[in-house]
């Protein structure tokens, strides 16, 4: 059963990444809560005594953007909450309107199920989220480890609030500017293609193996690969795109 109100933005294997569009969608999530005998989400429960269903529903009701990673349609693996704190700035010149500065979103929290950390789910969820938001992103890490993660892994830098028209209350925050945020998913796909596009890479390697072994490749297999390839074009770097293009042309020529 799929989650009603989940706008799926990306799929990688049996994990779907998307944005929840209604509070009722939270009721359809299967959320593991960490207890003495059970590994699960625990940060907000332990620190604030806050039920996760209440936290997630409140975020949506408050107008925040709530992105999730779910496995097998409903098992929550991670979530990220963003609050929009400033709108984009536009300027019209000779009848043409351009965005002078993109909006700013505050990353309020991101949490990954303890059993699924350190495998890239958090980074992929974040990359998909900021690509969808098309925004500058700021955050205030609450511990040195989190600060290192945002700076070293996600490439955040120190924020000068005045440069973004923000109040001095955001002094000490970190920022990921829009151009970096926009390209983060493509960069991640280039560095870790099997993580971001497992179906495409898996099918490509299987077809290459068959081709190298001199075995026949069905038109149906080619069609399925070509569909995955076209759907993933905007995430592929030039090297892999050209390699797959040449492979497809070679197959179609031999059939």
C-alpha positions in Angstrom: 0.0 0.0 0.0 1.5 3.4 -1.0 1.2 6.4 1.2 -1.6 8.8 0.1 -0.2 12.3 0.0 3.4 11.4 -0.6 4.8 13.1 -3.7 7.6 10.8 -4.7 10.6 12.7 -6.1 13.1 9.9 -6.5 13.3 6.1 -6.1 16.5 4.0 -5.5 15.8 0.3 -5.1 13.1 -0.2 -2.6 13.5 3.2 -1.0 11.3 6.1 -2.1 12.2 9.7 -1.4 9.6 12.4 -1.4 7.7 15.2 0.3 4.6 14.6 2.5 1.8 17.0 1.6 -0.7 16.4 4.4 -0.8 15.6 8.1 -3.0 12.5 7.4 -0.1 11.0 5.5 1.9 10.7 8.7 -0.7 8.2 10.0 0.2 5.8 7.2 3.9 5.7 8.1 5.4 2.8 10.0 7.7 4.6 12.5 10.1 2.6 14.7 10.5 4.4 18.0 13.7 3.6 19.9 13.2 1.7 23.2 15.3 -0.4 25.5 14.8 -3.5 23.3 14.2 -1.8 20.0 16.4 0.3 17.7 14.5 3.2 16.3 14.1 7.0 16.1 14.9 8.5 19.5 16.4 12.0 19.4 13.2 14.1 19.8 11.6 11.5 22.1 14.6 11.4 24.4 15.5 15.1 24.3 12.0 16.7 24.4 9.7 13.8 25.2 7.9 14.5 21.9 6.0 11.8 20.0 7.2 11.5 16.4 3.8 11.5 14.9 3.1 14.8 16.7 6.4 16.3 15.5 5.9 15.4 11.8 2.2 16.4 11.7 3.0 19.7 13.4 5.6 20.4 10.9 3.2 20.0 8.0 0.4 22.0 9.8 2.9 24.8 10.4 3.6 25.0 6.7 7.1 23.5 6.8 8.3 21.2 4.1 8.6 17.6 5.3 10.7 15.2 3.2 11.0 11.5 4.0 12.8 8.4 2.9 10.5 5.3 3.1 11.3 1.6 2.4 8.8 -0.8 1.0 6.2 2.0 0.7 5.7 2.9 4.4 8.7 2.1 6.6 10.2 5.4 7.7 14.0 5.5 7.3 14.5 9.2 7.7 13.0 12.7 7.5 14.1 16.3 7.0 12.1 19.4 8.0 12.6 22.7 6.3 11.0 26.1 7.2 10.9 28.9 4.6 12.2 32.1 6.3 12.5 34.4 3.3 11.1 34.7 -0.2 13.0 34.9 -3.4 13.8 38.4 -4.8 12.9 39.2 -8.3 13.8 42.0 -10.6 12.1 43.0 -13.9 14.1 44.6 -16.6 12.7 45.4 -20.1 9.7 43.2 -19.4 11.8 40.1 -18.4 11.6 39.0 -14.7 14.6 37.2 -13.2 15.4 35.9 -9.8 18.0 38.1 -8.2 18.3 36.0 -5.0 16.7 32.7 -4.2 14.6 32.1 -1.1 16.1 30.9 2.2 15.0 27.7 4.0 16.0 26.8 7.5 16.8 23.1 8.0 15.1 22.5 11.3 16.1 18.9 11.7 17.2 15.8 9.8 17.2 12.4 11.4 17.9 8.9 10.0 16.8 5.6 11.6 19.9 4.4 13.6 19.9 1.0 11.8 20.2 2.8 8.4 22.9 5.4 9.1 26.3 5.7 7.4 25.0 4.2 4.1 24.2 7.5 2.3 20.4 7.7 3.0 20.8 11.0 4.9 22.9 12.7 2.2 20.6 11.5 -0.6 17.5 12.6 1.3 19.0 16.0 1.9 20.2 16.4 -1.8 16.8 15.5 -3.1 15.1 17.9 -0.7 17.2 21.0 -1.5 17.0 20.3 -5.3 13.2 20.3 -4.9 13.2 23.5 -2.8 15.4 25.5 -5.2 16.6 27.6 -2.3 19.5 28.7 -0.1 19.6 26.5 3.0 20.8 27.5 6.5 21.1 25.5 9.7 22.5 25.7 13.2 24.1 22.3 14.2 23.6 21.5 17.8 26.9 19.7 18.4 30.4 19.6 17.0 29.9 16.3 15.2 26.9 17.7 13.3 28.8 20.8 12.5 31.6 18.8 10.9 29.1 16.7 8.9 27.5 19.8 7.5 30.8 21.5 6.7 32.8 18.5 5.4 30.1 16.3 3.8 27.5 18.8 2.7 29.8 21.7 2.1 28.1 24.3 4.2 30.0 27.5 5.1 29.6 30.3 7.6 26.6 32.6 7.1 26.8 36.4 7.0 23.1 37.2 7.7 23.4 40.6 6.1 24.3 39.1 2.7 20.9 37.3 2.6 18.9 40.1 4.1 18.4 38.1 7.3 18.3 39.4 10.9 21.3 39.1 13.2 19.5 36.3 15.1 21.0 34.0 12.4 24.6 34.9 13.3 26.6 31.7 13.7 24.4 29.7 11.4 25.8 27.8 8.4 24.6 28.2 4.8 24.5 26.1 1.6 24.0 28.6 -1.2 21.5 27.8 -3.9 24.0 27.0 -6.7 25.6 24.3 -4.6 22.3 23.1 -3.3 20.9 22.8 -6.9 23.8 20.7 -8.1 24.3 18.5 -5.0 22.2 15.6 -6.2 23.9 15.5 -9.6 27.3 15.6 -7.8 26.3 12.8 -5.6 25.1 10.7 -8.6 28.4 11.2 -10.2 30.3 10.1 -7.1 28.0 7.3 -6.1 25.9 6.3 -9.1 25.0 2.9 -7.7 23.6 4.5 -4.6 21.6 7.1 -6.4 20.5 5.1 -9.5 20.8 1.4 -8.6 18.3 0.1 -11.1 20.0 1.9 -14.0 23.6 0.9 -13.0 22.5 -2.7 -12.3 20.8 -3.1 -15.6 23.6 -1.5 -17.5 26.2 -3.8 -16.0 24.1 -6.8 -16.6 23.6 -5.9 -20.3 27.3 -5.1 -20.7 28.2 -8.5 -19.3 25.8 -10.3 -21.7 27.2 -8.3 -24.6 30.8 -9.0 -23.6 30.0 -12.8 -23.4 28.5 -12.7 -26.8 25.0 -13.5 -25.6 21.9 -12.1 -27.2 20.0 -9.1 -25.6 16.2 -8.9 -26.1 14.5 -5.8 -27.3 12.5 -5.8 -24.1 15.7 -5.6 -22.0 17.1 -2.8 -24.3 13.8 -0.9 -24.0 13.8 -1.1 -20.2 17.4 0.1 -20.0 16.7 2.9 -22.4 13.7 4.1 -20.3 15.8 4.1 -17.1 18.6 5.9 -19.0 16.3 8.6 -20.3 14.7 9.1 -16.9 18.2 9.6 -15.3 19.9 11.7 -18.0 19.8 14.9 -15.9 21.7 13.2 -13.1 24.4 11.5 -15.2 27.8 13.1 -15.6 29.1 13.4 -19.2 31.5 10.4 -19.0 28.8 7.9 -17.9 26.2 9.4 -20.2 28.4 9.1 -23.3 29.4 5.6 -22.3 25.8 4.5 -22.0 24.9 6.3 -25.2 27.6 4.5 -27.1 26.5 1.2 -25.6 22.9 1.7 -26.7 23.9 2.7 -30.2 26.1 -0.4 -30.5 23.2 -2.7 -29.3 20.7 -1.1 -31.7 23.1 -1.4 -34.6 23.6 -5.1 -34.0 19.9 -5.9 -33.6 
